[in-house]
Amino acid sequence: MIDLIWDRNETLSREDMERLQLERLRSVVRRVYSKVSFYRDLFEQKGIKPTAIKSLDDLRHLPFTVKDDLRNNYPYGLFTVPREKLVRIHASSGTTGRPTVVGYTRKDLSTWADLVARVVVQAGVTARDVVQICFSYGLFTGGFGLHYGLERVGATVIPASVGNTTRQIKLMKDFRTTALVSTPSYALYLAEVARDMGTPAASLGIRVGLFGAEPWSEGMRSEIEAYWGLKATDNYGMSELIGPGVAGECGFQEGLHISEDHFLPEIVDPETLEPLPPGSRGELVITTLTKEGLPLIRYRTRDLTELDYSPCPCGRTTVRMKRVTGRTDDMLIIRGVNVFPSQIEEVLMEVQGVGPHYLITVDRKDHLDEFKVEVELAADYFTGQYRHLESLERTVRDKIQSILGLAPKVRLVEYKSLERTAGKAKRVIDNRKLR
Ligand code: DLL
């Protein structure tokens, strides 16, 4: 089977691709150097001038950008254009209080729709499909990102968003949905709800699934495909880079084609930060080549993967990344929401009566993520009154919910009852098994 291909750049020869990448790299480096003081300072510290970039190999001399750089320049400090030129803002949670803010010019939105169009076309979606998007529409890039890409392809889009699962099933049935967009865990949950409603997922006639925004496994893929009778494809992206639309699987399901004419990938050793040869597993680092509003140089994604330059039978020549198998930081993805333990810690520090020792436990029950925060009462906090404890638990829960948009179960435990360790404190137990 040879797939339909959205853009001829997906089939460039390696030589032409590298020529295009170099041209774009030189242009983006000049641009950030002249427009963003953060980058100018960074380049100057390293003694690099934009004219020093003469080949793709010279990329290794450029400095890295990390999530904290976005935070420290919150909200608009890394943008290359005046705020008036931005027509959209999205954001994702940062490591602590401040979210990571991303902005798009009109041109960026158009590029984004085209990049998502590539992803959906390679997954097998066409203008004849009715596509239900079960990602939230809001600051998260998932809903809007998929939405405009699918519209560009000409599919009929149902912006169902997340939640209200029985209604989702009813919509699928009534509107004759043929393609599903969601997180992989939500696809499994939807299938169970469908079964409980007496409408087995496989009877709904959905033929293709586009799943992303969180890690999953081949085991989960087989389960989803068996439940729904659909072809399940993986797609990858992140807000800082653009949102969804960075990479996606074709019908051969053997790695995710990176739109490398827009995102120049490297794999580096997360310890030494030295680039690693193709085929090595390490941290994915991306330089955005065409973003106008918020270009990023050597952005450390923290995602662990490897690159595969071997030819793909689909006819695309773009490099493929393997499934993301983990992260080099402690970010958790709970129900599609990025959660840093430090965000929870910050909340706990603000609440009078609870101590600094806590433990976050994440589980997956009936395919839905759940998380629990156990926190010790402060040493000097004592009340014999149950209702005081209850109200303290509620305060912690509500504060966490207002920051993350997710409510944990909160349990207050006795002072000194959580395990102390001499080394790094264990703050997180993730019991989710990605089979
Ligand atoms: O999750 C963008 C997206 C939306 C991608 C919809 C795909 C579909 P963020 O909220 O910024 O953006 O989270 C980015 O999510 O660094 C990965 O750790 C993780 N992630 C995203 N896609 C995948 C995937 C969106 N297919 C972070 N497999 C990334 C594994 C993924 N992890």
Residues whose N, C-alpha, C, O or C-beta is under 5 A from the ligand:
A	BS01	DLL	S92 T141 G142 F211 G212 A213 E214 P215 W216 D234 N235 Y236 G237 M238 S239 E240 G243 P244 T301 D303 V324
